[in-house]
Amino acid sequence: MLKTILSISGKPGLYKLVSQAKNMLVVESINAEKKRTPAYGHEKIISLADIAMYTDDAEVPLRDVLTSLKEKENGAVATIDVKKATAEELRAFMAEVLPDFDRERVYLTDIKKLISWYNILVSNGITDFKEEESTEKPSEAVAE
């Protein structure tokens, strides 16, 4: 599911990939209005499936961090207010979600973005963060 959810730099919120054109992507905002807009190649576009968070010994895929956050919050919107929370509160919250996150390489802006993305996804009914397994079987050529 996270492969089709995109973050576009310079644009607030998250977007769902609708279709691809020659020089652009057609994306739909993930909120109540579901507005479709073009996203061009010069914009920094990244799929949430390609994002990972630093830990002390490795990188953890974002889907695992979101799943851990979902378990902590029992599938509801995050209880912490990103705009009012202090730096210590944000780091403590992150330590509950991902205990061994790298405190030097994961910045407060990253934690705020993670929480806001989680809230956007959950409030719009997207709670399946697991990796999709391909159901396609490799086709076998049959010679006649």
MODELLER restraints for C-alpha pairs under 7 A, 6 or more apart:
rsr = mdl.restraints
at = mdl.atoms
rsr.add(forms.Gaussian(group=physical.xy_distance, feature=features.Distance(at['CA:1:A'], at['CA:128:A']), mean=6.89, stdev=0.5))
rsr.add(forms.Gaussian(group=physical.xy_distance, feature=features.Distance(at['CA:1:A'], at['CA:129:A']), mean=6.56, stdev=0.5))
rsr.add(forms.Gaussian(group=physical.xy_distance, feature=features.Distance(at['CA:1:A'], at['CA:132:A']), mean=6.71, stdev=0.5))
rsr.add(forms.Gaussian(group=physical.xy_distance, feature=features.Distance(at['CA:2:A'], at['CA:47:A']), mean=6.93, stdev=0.5))
rsr.add(forms.Gaussian(group=physical.xy_distance, feature=features.Distance(at['CA:2:A'], at['CA:48:A']), mean=5.38, stdev=0.5))
rsr.add(forms.Gaussian(group=physical.xy_distance, feature=features.Distance(at['CA:2:A'], at['CA:49:A']), mean=5.01, stdev=0.5))
rsr.add(forms.Gaussian(group=physical.xy_distance, feature=features.Distance(at['CA:2:A'], at['CA:129:A']), mean=6.53, stdev=0.5))
rsr.add(forms.Gaussian(group=physical.xy_distance, feature=features.Distance(at['CA:3:A'], at['CA:47:A']), mean=5.57, stdev=0.5))
rsr.add(forms.Gaussian(group=physical.xy_distance, feature=features.Distance(at['CA:3:A'], at['CA:48:A']), mean=6.24, stdev=0.5))
rsr.add(forms.Gaussian(group=physical.xy_distance, feature=features.Distance(at['CA:3:A'], at['CA:49:A']), mean=4.97, stdev=0.5))
rsr.add(forms.Gaussian(group=physical.xy_distance, feature=features.Distance(at['CA:4:A'], at['CA:16:A']), mean=5.60, stdev=0.5))
rsr.add(forms.Gaussian(group=physical.xy_distance, feature=features.Distance(at['CA:4:A'], at['CA:17:A']), mean=5.19, stdev=0.5))
rsr.add(forms.Gaussian(group=physical.xy_distance, feature=features.Distance(at['CA:4:A'], at['CA:47:A']), mean=6.60, stdev=0.5))
rsr.add(forms.Gaussian(group=physical.xy_distance, feature=features.Distance(at['CA:5:A'], at['CA:14:A']), mean=6.74, stdev=0.5))
rsr.add(forms.Gaussian(group=physical.xy_distance, feature=features.Distance(at['CA:5:A'], at['CA:15:A']), mean=5.65, stdev=0.5))
rsr.add(forms.Gaussian(group=physical.xy_distance, feature=features.Distance(at['CA:5:A'], at['CA:16:A']), mean=4.62, stdev=0.5))
rsr.add(forms.Gaussian(group=physical.xy_distance, feature=features.Distance(at['CA:5:A'], at['CA:17:A']), mean=6.39, stdev=0.5))
rsr.add(forms.Gaussian(group=physical.xy_distance, feature=features.Distance(at['CA:5:A'], at['CA:47:A']), mean=5.78, stdev=0.5))
rsr.add(forms.Gaussian(group=physical.xy_distance, feature=features.Distance(at['CA:5:A'], at['CA:48:A']), mean=5.95, stdev=0.5))
rsr.add(forms.Gaussian(group=physical.xy_distance, feature=features.Distance(at['CA:6:A'], at['CA:14:A']), mean=5.80, stdev=0.5))
rsr.add(forms.Gaussian(group=physical.xy_distance, feature=features.Distance(at['CA:6:A'], at['CA:15:A']), mean=5.01, stdev=0.5))
rsr.add(forms.Gaussian(group=physical.xy_distance, feature=features.Distance(at['CA:6:A'], at['CA:16:A']), mean=5.97, stdev=0.5))
rsr.add(forms.Gaussian(group=physical.xy_distance, feature=features.Distance(at['CA:6:A'], at['CA:17:A']), mean=6.93, stdev=0.5))
rsr.add(forms.Gaussian(group=physical.xy_distance, feature=features.Distance(at['CA:6:A'], at['CA:45:A']), mean=6.57, stdev=0.5))
rsr.add(forms.Gaussian(group=physical.xy_distance, feature=features.Distance(at['CA:6:A'], at['CA:46:A']), mean=5.56, stdev=0.5))
rsr.add(forms.Gaussian(group=physical.xy_distance, feature=features.Distance(at['CA:6:A'], at['CA:47:A']), mean=4.47, stdev=0.5))
rsr.add(forms.Gaussian(group=physical.xy_distance, feature=features.Distance(at['CA:6:A'], at['CA:48:A']), mean=5.94, stdev=0.5))
rsr.add(forms.Gaussian(group=physical.xy_distance, feature=features.Distance(at['CA:7:A'], at['CA:14:A']), mean=5.22, stdev=0.5))
rsr.add(forms.Gaussian(group=physical.xy_distance, feature=features.Distance(at['CA:7:A'], at['CA:15:A']), mean=6.35, stdev=0.5))
rsr.add(forms.Gaussian(group=physical.xy_distance, feature=features.Distance(at['CA:7:A'], at['CA:45:A']), mean=5.79, stdev=0.5))
rsr.add(forms.Gaussian(group=physical.xy_distance, feature=features.Distance(at['CA:7:A'], at['CA:46:A']), mean=5.42, stdev=0.5))
rsr.add(forms.Gaussian(group=physical.xy_distance, feature=features.Distance(at['CA:7:A'], at['CA:47:A']), mean=6.35, stdev=0.5))
rsr.add(forms.Gaussian(group=physical.xy_distance, feature=features.Distance(at['CA:8:A'], at['CA:43:A']), mean=6.82, stdev=0.5))
rsr.add(forms.Gaussian(group=physical.xy_distance, feature=features.Distance(at['CA:8:A'], at['CA:44:A']), mean=5.78, stdev=0.5))
rsr.add(forms.Gaussian(group=physical.xy_distance, feature=features.Distance(at['CA:8:A'], at['CA:45:A']), mean=4.59, stdev=0.5))
rsr.add(forms.Gaussian(group=physical.xy_distance, feature=features.Distance(at['CA:8:A'], at['CA:46:A']), mean=6.63, stdev=0.5))
rsr.add(forms.Gaussian(group=physical.xy_distance, feature=features.Distance(at['CA:9:A'], at['CA:43:A']), mean=6.60, stdev=0.5))
rsr.add(forms.Gaussian(group=physical.xy_distance, feature=features.Distance(at['CA:9:A'], at['CA:44:A']), mean=5.40, stdev=0.5))
rsr.add(forms.Gaussian(group=physical.xy_distance, feature=features.Distance(at['CA:9:A'], at['CA:45:A']), mean=6.60, stdev=0.5))
rsr.add(forms.Gaussian(group=physical.xy_distance, feature=features.Distance(at['CA:14:A'], at['CA:29:A']), mean=6.14, stdev=0.5))
rsr.add(forms.Gaussian(group=physical.xy_distance, feature=features.Distance(at['CA:14:A'], at['CA:30:A']), mean=5.75, stdev=0.5))
rsr.add(forms.Gaussian(group=physical.xy_distance, feature=features.Distance(at['CA:15:A'], at['CA:27:A']), mean=5.84, stdev=0.5))
rsr.add(forms.Gaussian(group=physical.xy_distance, feature=features.Distance(at['CA:15:A'], at['CA:28:A']), mean=5.32, stdev=0.5))
rsr.add(forms.Gaussian(group=physical.xy_distance, feature=features.Distance(at['CA:15:A'], at['CA:29:A']), mean=4.40, stdev=0.5))
rsr.add(forms.Gaussian(group=physical.xy_distance, feature=features.Distance(at['CA:15:A'], at['CA:30:A']), mean=5.35, stdev=0.5))
rsr.add(forms.Gaussian(group=physical.xy_distance, feature=features.Distance(at['CA:16:A'], at['CA:27:A']), mean=5.46, stdev=0.5))
rsr.add(forms.Gaussian(group=physical.xy_distance, feature=features.Distance(at['CA:16:A'], at['CA:28:A']), mean=5.14, stdev=0.5))
rsr.add(forms.Gaussian(group=physical.xy_distance, feature=features.Distance(at['CA:16:A'], at['CA:29:A']), mean=6.29, stdev=0.5))
rsr.add(forms.Gaussian(group=physical.xy_distance, feature=features.Distance(at['CA:16:A'], at['CA:30:A']), mean=6.48, stdev=0.5))
rsr.add(forms.Gaussian(group=physical.xy_distance, feature=features.Distance(at['CA:17:A'], at['CA:26:A']), mean=6.36, stdev=0.5))
rsr.add(forms.Gaussian(group=physical.xy_distance, feature=features.Distance(at['CA:17:A'], at['CA:27:A']), mean=4.66, stdev=0.5))
rsr.add(forms.Gaussian(group=physical.xy_distance, feature=features.Distance(at['CA:17:A'], at['CA:28:A']), mean=6.52, stdev=0.5))
rsr.add(forms.Gaussian(group=physical.xy_distance, feature=features.Distance(at['CA:18:A'], at['CA:26:A']), mean=5.45, stdev=0.5))
rsr.add(forms.Gaussian(group=physical.xy_distance, feature=features.Distance(at['CA:18:A'], at['CA:27:A']), mean=5.21, stdev=0.5))
rsr.add(forms.Gaussian(group=physical.xy_distance, feature=features.Distance(at['CA:18:A'], at['CA:28:A']), mean=6.50, stdev=0.5))
rsr.add(forms.Gaussian(group=physical.xy_distance, feature=features.Distance(at['CA:19:A'], at['CA:25:A']), mean=6.03, stdev=0.5))
rsr.add(forms.Gaussian(group=physical.xy_distance, feature=features.Distance(at['CA:19:A'], at['CA:26:A']), mean=5.17, stdev=0.5))
rsr.add(forms.Gaussian(group=physical.xy_distance, feature=features.Distance(at['CA:20:A'], at['CA:26:A']), mean=5.97, stdev=0.5))
rsr.add(forms.Gaussian(group=physical.xy_distance, feature=features.Distance(at['CA:23:A'], at['CA:40:A']), mean=6.42, stdev=0.5))
rsr.add(forms.Gaussian(group=physical.xy_distance, feature=features.Distance(at['CA:23:A'], at['CA:41:A']), mean=6.52, stdev=0.5))
rsr.add(forms.Gaussian(group=physical.xy_distance, feature=features.Distance(at['CA:24:A'], at['CA:38:A']), mean=6.29, stdev=0.5))
rsr.add(forms.Gaussian(group=physical.xy_distance, feature=features.Distance(at['CA:24:A'], at['CA:39:A']), mean=5.47, stdev=0.5))
rsr.add(forms.Gaussian(group=physical.xy_distance, feature=features.Distance(at['CA:24:A'], at['CA:40:A']), mean=4.42, stdev=0.5))
rsr.add(forms.Gaussian(group=physical.xy_distance, feature=features.Distance(at['CA:24:A'], at['CA:41:A']), mean=6.01, stdev=0.5))
rsr.add(forms.Gaussian(group=physical.xy_distance, feature=features.Distance(at['CA:25:A'], at['CA:38:A']), mean=5.69, stdev=0.5))
rsr.add(forms.Gaussian(group=physical.xy_distance, feature=features.Distance(at['CA:25:A'], at['CA:39:A']), mean=5.05, stdev=0.5))
rsr.add(forms.Gaussian(group=physical.xy_distance, feature=features.Distance(at['CA:25:A'], at['CA:40:A']), mean=6.40, stdev=0.5))
rsr.add(forms.Gaussian(group=physical.xy_distance, feature=features.Distance(at['CA:26:A'], at['CA:36:A']), mean=6.77, stdev=0.5))
rsr.add(forms.Gaussian(group=physical.xy_distance, feature=features.Distance(at['CA:26:A'], at['CA:37:A']), mean=5.89, stdev=0.5))
rsr.add(forms.Gaussian(group=physical.xy_distance, feature=features.Distance(at['CA:26:A'], at['CA:38:A']), mean=4.66, stdev=0.5))
rsr.add(forms.Gaussian(group=physical.xy_distance, feature=features.Distance(at['CA:26:A'], at['CA:39:A']), mean=6.20, stdev=0.5))
rsr.add(forms.Gaussian(group=physical.xy_distance, feature=features.Distance(at['CA:27:A'], at['CA:36:A']), mean=5.54, stdev=0.5))
rsr.add(forms.Gaussian(group=physical.xy_distance, feature=features.Distance(at['CA:27:A'], at['CA:37:A']), mean=5.54, stdev=0.5))
rsr.add(forms.Gaussian(group=physical.xy_distance, feature=features.Distance(at['CA:27:A'], at['CA:38:A']), mean=6.09, stdev=0.5))
rsr.add(forms.Gaussian(group=physical.xy_distance, feature=features.Distance(at['CA:27:A'], at['CA:39:A']), mean=6.74, stdev=0.5))
rsr.add(forms.Gaussian(group=physical.xy_distance, feature=features.Distance(at['CA:28:A'], at['CA:34:A']), mean=5.69, stdev=0.5))
rsr.add(forms.Gaussian(group=physical.xy_distance, feature=features.Distance(at['CA:28:A'], at['CA:35:A']), mean=5.45, stdev=0.5))
rsr.add(forms.Gaussian(group=physical.xy_distance, feature=features.Distance(at['CA:28:A'], at['CA:36:A']), mean=4.22, stdev=0.5))
rsr.add(forms.Gaussian(group=physical.xy_distance, feature=features.Distance(at['CA:28:A'], at['CA:37:A']), mean=6.33, stdev=0.5))
rsr.add(forms.Gaussian(group=physical.xy_distance, feature=features.Distance(at['CA:29:A'], at['CA:35:A']), mean=5.48, stdev=0.5))
rsr.add(forms.Gaussian(group=physical.xy_distance, feature=features.Distance(at['CA:29:A'], at['CA:36:A']), mean=6.47, stdev=0.5))
rsr.add(forms.Gaussian(group=physical.xy_distance, feature=features.Distance(at['CA:30:A'], at['CA:124:A']), mean=6.97, stdev=0.5))
rsr.add(forms.Gaussian(group=physical.xy_distance, feature=features.Distance(at['CA:31:A'], at['CA:124:A']), mean=6.51, stdev=0.5))
rsr.add(forms.Gaussian(group=physical.xy_distance, feature=features.Distance(at['CA:48:A'], at['CA:62:A']), mean=6.93, stdev=0.5))
rsr.add(forms.Gaussian(group=physical.xy_distance, feature=features.Distance(at['CA:49:A'], at['CA:62:A']), mean=6.77, stdev=0.5))
rsr.add(forms.Gaussian(group=physical.xy_distance, feature=features.Distance(at['CA:49:A'], at['CA:63:A']), mean=6.85, stdev=0.5))
rsr.add(forms.Gaussian(group=physical.xy_distance, feature=features.Distance(at['CA:51:A'], at['CA:61:A']), mean=6.21, stdev=0.5))
rsr.add(forms.Gaussian(group=physical.xy_distance, feature=features.Distance(at['CA:51:A'], at['CA:62:A']), mean=5.55, stdev=0.5))
rsr.add(forms.Gaussian(group=physical.xy_distance, feature=features.Distance(at['CA:52:A'], at['CA:59:A']), mean=5.82, stdev=0.5))
rsr.add(forms.Gaussian(group=physical.xy_distance, feature=features.Distance(at['CA:52:A'], at['CA:60:A']), mean=5.24, stdev=0.5))
rsr.add(forms.Gaussian(group=physical.xy_distance, feature=features.Distance(at['CA:52:A'], at['CA:61:A']), mean=4.13, stdev=0.5))
rsr.add(forms.Gaussian(group=physical.xy_distance, feature=features.Distance(at['CA:52:A'], at['CA:62:A']), mean=4.84, stdev=0.5))
rsr.add(forms.Gaussian(group=physical.xy_distance, feature=features.Distance(at['CA:53:A'], at['CA:59:A']), mean=5.44, stdev=0.5))
rsr.add(forms.Gaussian(group=physical.xy_distance, feature=features.Distance(at['CA:53:A'], at['CA:60:A']), mean=5.26, stdev=0.5))
rsr.add(forms.Gaussian(group=physical.xy_distance, feature=features.Distance(at['CA:53:A'], at['CA:61:A']), mean=6.38, stdev=0.5))
rsr.add(forms.Gaussian(group=physical.xy_distance, feature=features.Distance(at['CA:53:A'], at['CA:62:A']), mean=6.42, stdev=0.5))
rsr.add(forms.Gaussian(group=physical.xy_distance, feature=features.Distance(at['CA:54:A'], at['CA:60:A']), mean=6.47, stdev=0.5))
rsr.add(forms.Gaussian(group=physical.xy_distance, feature=features.Distance(at['CA:54:A'], at['CA:101:A']), mean=5.91, stdev=0.5))
rsr.add(forms.Gaussian(group=physical.xy_distance, feature=features.Distance(at['CA:54:A'], at['CA:102:A']), mean=5.53, stdev=0.5))
rsr.add(forms.Gaussian(group=physical.xy_distance, feature=features.Distance(at['CA:54:A'], at['CA:105:A']), mean=6.72, stdev=0.5))
rsr.add(forms.Gaussian(group=physical.xy_distance, feature=features.Distance(at['CA:54:A'], at['CA:106:A']), mean=6.51, stdev=0.5))
rsr.add(forms.Gaussian(group=physical.xy_distance, feature=features.Distance(at['CA:55:A'], at['CA:100:A']), mean=5.44, stdev=0.5))
rsr.add(forms.Gaussian(group=physical.xy_distance, feature=features.Distance(at['CA:55:A'], at['CA:101:A']), mean=3.98, stdev=0.5))
rsr.add(forms.Gaussian(group=physical.xy_distance, feature=features.Distance(at['CA:55:A'], at['CA:102:A']), mean=4.52, stdev=0.5))
rsr.add(forms.Gaussian(group=physical.xy_distance, feature=features.Distance(at['CA:56:A'], at['CA:100:A']), mean=5.90, stdev=0.5))
rsr.add(forms.Gaussian(group=physical.xy_distance, feature=features.Distance(at['CA:56:A'], at['CA:101:A']), mean=6.05, stdev=0.5))
rsr.add(forms.Gaussian(group=physical.xy_distance, feature=features.Distance(at['CA:56:A'], at['CA:102:A']), mean=5.02, stdev=0.5))
rsr.add(forms.Gaussian(group=physical.xy_distance, feature=features.Distance(at['CA:63:A'], at['CA:129:A']), mean=5.16, stdev=0.5))
rsr.add(forms.Gaussian(group=physical.xy_distance, feature=features.Distance(at['CA:63:A'], at['CA:130:A']), mean=6.17, stdev=0.5))
rsr.add(forms.Gaussian(group=physical.xy_distance, feature=features.Distance(at['CA:65:A'], at['CA:98:A']), mean=6.79, stdev=0.5))
rsr.add(forms.Gaussian(group=physical.xy_distance, feature=features.Distance(at['CA:66:A'], at['CA:118:A']), mean=6.69, stdev=0.5))
rsr.add(forms.Gaussian(group=physical.xy_distance, feature=features.Distance(at['CA:66:A'], at['CA:129:A']), mean=6.73, stdev=0.5))
rsr.add(forms.Gaussian(group=physical.xy_distance, feature=features.Distance(at['CA:67:A'], at['CA:129:A']), mean=6.17, stdev=0.5))
rsr.add(forms.Gaussian(group=physical.xy_distance, feature=features.Distance(at['CA:68:A'], at['CA:97:A']), mean=5.77, stdev=0.5))
rsr.add(forms.Gaussian(group=physical.xy_distance, feature=features.Distance(at['CA:69:A'], at['CA:97:A']), mean=5.50, stdev=0.5))
rsr.add(forms.Gaussian(group=physical.xy_distance, feature=features.Distance(at['CA:72:A'], at['CA:97:A']), mean=6.87, stdev=0.5))
rsr.add(forms.Gaussian(group=physical.xy_distance, feature=features.Distance(at['CA:76:A'], at['CA:122:A']), mean=6.82, stdev=0.5))
rsr.add(forms.Gaussian(group=physical.xy_distance, feature=features.Distance(at['CA:77:A'], at['CA:119:A']), mean=5.22, stdev=0.5))
rsr.add(forms.Gaussian(group=physical.xy_distance, feature=features.Distance(at['CA:77:A'], at['CA:122:A']), mean=6.25, stdev=0.5))
rsr.add(forms.Gaussian(group=physical.xy_distance, feature=features.Distance(at['CA:77:A'], at['CA:123:A']), mean=6.80, stdev=0.5))
rsr.add(forms.Gaussian(group=physical.xy_distance, feature=features.Distance(at['CA:78:A'], at['CA:115:A']), mean=6.89, stdev=0.5))
rsr.add(forms.Gaussian(group=physical.xy_distance, feature=features.Distance(at['CA:78:A'], at['CA:119:A']), mean=6.34, stdev=0.5))
rsr.add(forms.Gaussian(group=physical.xy_distance, feature=features.Distance(at['CA:82:A'], at['CA:112:A']), mean=5.87, stdev=0.5))
rsr.add(forms.Gaussian(group=physical.xy_distance, feature=features.Distance(at['CA:87:A'], at['CA:108:A']), mean=6.84, stdev=0.5))
rsr.add(forms.Gaussian(group=physical.xy_distance, feature=features.Distance(at['CA:90:A'], at['CA:111:A']), mean=6.96, stdev=0.5))
rsr.add(forms.Gaussian(group=physical.xy_distance, feature=features.Distance(at['CA:94:A'], at['CA:111:A']), mean=6.96, stdev=0.5))
rsr.add(forms.Gaussian(group=physical.xy_distance, feature=features.Distance(at['CA:95:A'], at['CA:101:A']), mean=6.91, stdev=0.5))
rsr.add(forms.Gaussian(group=physical.xy_distance, feature=features.Distance(at['CA:121:A'], at['CA:127:A']), mean=6.68, stdev=0.5))
